[in-house]
Every structure is written in structure tokens, then in C-alpha cells.
């Protein structure tokens, strides 16, 4: 049995954070791919509260919640530090990681699962959130400075899933002229070693999220 | 000018986390009480993204988001460590802090701002979440072990605001026979030095949250 195991799905953006962190730090691990419609007894045992992936198991002990797992990885394997040294810079990285999930992802998901006027409003909100990221990138190649760090790993899903959003909804959220720095970050991050080798296939994601959008839109209009 | 400033309101449970952490570590600071219906230009300058309290300003640099501020305090002032040493124990503390906001608080707020069948369902959900906390306390006086730690500080609001919930809604969520360990934790935590000296007056909270519940219930039923 390997010392480190990662429970994930092929499509989860949260699981990708853990894949990238482990690979950036060169930590060997085994992968268990879960089918969330038929969860394994191991997943239920290792994450009894949320019953979700990703879950990291290290020496038989489990850690859940992707941002909590990132902190665990950072504290356990010191090579390639994801967080900077200075406490204020560390707080800034954690701030944007939280912003990723609570604001950027939430507003994009709202736009993704709605239509018409509701979708228009959600897009305005999503773009407001993306504007803050654009601001934050001023003078920096990555959110973490000149190399990929904690905030980049947390926000990294954006670099691939924004394109999936575009294909499924026929709406481009991040236009080059409106978000030049974020567009550049997306290209640089998405194409970086380790990052680019681990993206799930885009066409497969598009197919999956077409189904997800359809189910949610239908549910909302009550048919 | 003091080195450390805390922007807060008198009633915010998130701000209390920062008050407790600074006082447990014996860090002197100045308090700026904000009126959220008329935010100061300093607050808008120090937290331009969320425009919310709490905000900690240390040597002129601001940190926002209460759990991010807690990590900053922990890394900046080493006395009275809130997080344990072991990475897995640290992950556990962070897990329950996140659970506090995303599950316990969210489900209690849902129950707090609803009526009838919707409220009944929200109460079932809130109690399921509280059951996990009851489980976690088995064999421990505090979530952090035998002294107040990071998870206690994060979950601490529960020890006071659950009573406010009870008074406003006439519903007791945490009954002694159903939640003996959590009830005991509430008593011990609420009465601990530093914690008990910093609770906002309960009658004033009840008055405020009566207004909050009324506004939200009325909005939901569209009157």
C-alpha cells in the first residue's frame, strides 16, 4: 500500500488542486477514481461528514476539503513551498483561495445554471469578481508572484473550466481586451509543466457539464 | 497609532473570533466599531473586495476574512498557539472551522430566516450538522483537546448565539439530552476567561436578531 492516496473524480476542479500540489512537490501517490453516483465504502469511511472528494489519505489518516488538504500538504512536505514566507503574503494567498470558491466559482456556477435575465445578472456578478483577480495580477505573472503558488493552485480550475463554460453556454466571460492580465495568466498557468499534463479532456468535460447545465436549468423552470 | 487595529461591529460573531484570538495571545490592539449601514472610508479602503468586518490592520497592512485573520494571528504572534503542532491535527481543526461556517451557521441561518415547513426542514439539517460536532467532542473537553484552540474559537459563536436563536425563534436546537457533550462544551467555553468577558449583551443581540428575522421572513413571504 502506498503511503499517500488521493480519492478523486476525473472531472473535479477541487481534486486538481491536490494533484498539482502533490506533483509540484514530487510526492508519489496512488489515485482512487470515485463514481459519485456509487461512492466506495472507503470514501464514506474517510470523509463521513461531507462524503465528497477530494480526500487525501496519508499513513491511514484522512484529510478532506481541498483547501484544508493543500495546507496539510504544505506543512507535511516542505519542498516547493506553495505559500510564501511572510505572514501577510500568506494571508493574501489564502484570501484569494477563499475568494475563488465563495465568489468566483459561486457566481460562475449561478451563470452556468441559469438562463435569460437571471443569467445576465449572474454574468455581471461573475465579471465583477473576475475584475478583482485582474487587479490582483498587476505587476505579477502569477498570483503568488513569479512562480505558481497556493492561490494559483486554488484558482487554477479557472484556466480550463472557463473554456468549458464558454463552450457549453456560448458565452465568453474572460475576453482579452477586458481582462488582459487574467487572459495571460490563464495561458501561462494552463500551459505550465505539471499543470498542463493533468487537465481532464476538455471535450469530455463539455459533454458532462452540458448535462449538468441542462438538469439544473430544467429544474429551475420546473419541467 | 497602535500597531494593531481591529475593525468590527458589536454584534458580529466573526469579529469575536479575532477579539478572542488577540486576547488569548495578549496582543494589544485598538478597536474601531463600524456601523455597516454607514461604513467608514477606512473600512472600504482596507477591505475593498468584501467591504465587510472583521478586518485586522497590522503595521498599516490589512487582512480580511475571519479564518484567514486567525491564521495570520497564529503565524505572527506565537504565544498561546491556537493550532496544534501535528499537521493532521491542524487539518482537523481547520476542517471544523470551515464546517462551522459552511454547514452549521448556514443551516442555522436558514432555520432562523424561515417559517413553517421550510423551517422544520432547516432544523433537521441544522441538528444533523450539530450531531457531527457532538461526535467530535467525544473524549475531549474542547475541539482542540483540553484547552481552547482554533476550532473552538471558530465555533465559539455557537455558545452564545444559539441562545439568541432560541429566544428569537422559541426553538431550542441544542437540548441537553440530545447533545450532552455539545451542551457541556457550550457551558465551559462560554464561561471561560477572556471568552465570557467579551460576549455582546444577549438582550441587545435578541433585539437585533428579531429585526433581522422579521425582515427576512417578510421578504420570503413577499409582504
Interface residues (C-beta under 8 A of the other chain):
Chain A: X49 X58 X61 X63 X64 X65 X67 X68 X69 X71 X72 X75 X76 X87 X88 X90 X91 X94 X95 X98 X99 X132
Chain B: X49 X58 X61 X63 X64 X65 X67 X68 X69 X71 X72 X75 X76 X87 X88 X90 X91 X94 X95 X98 X99 X132
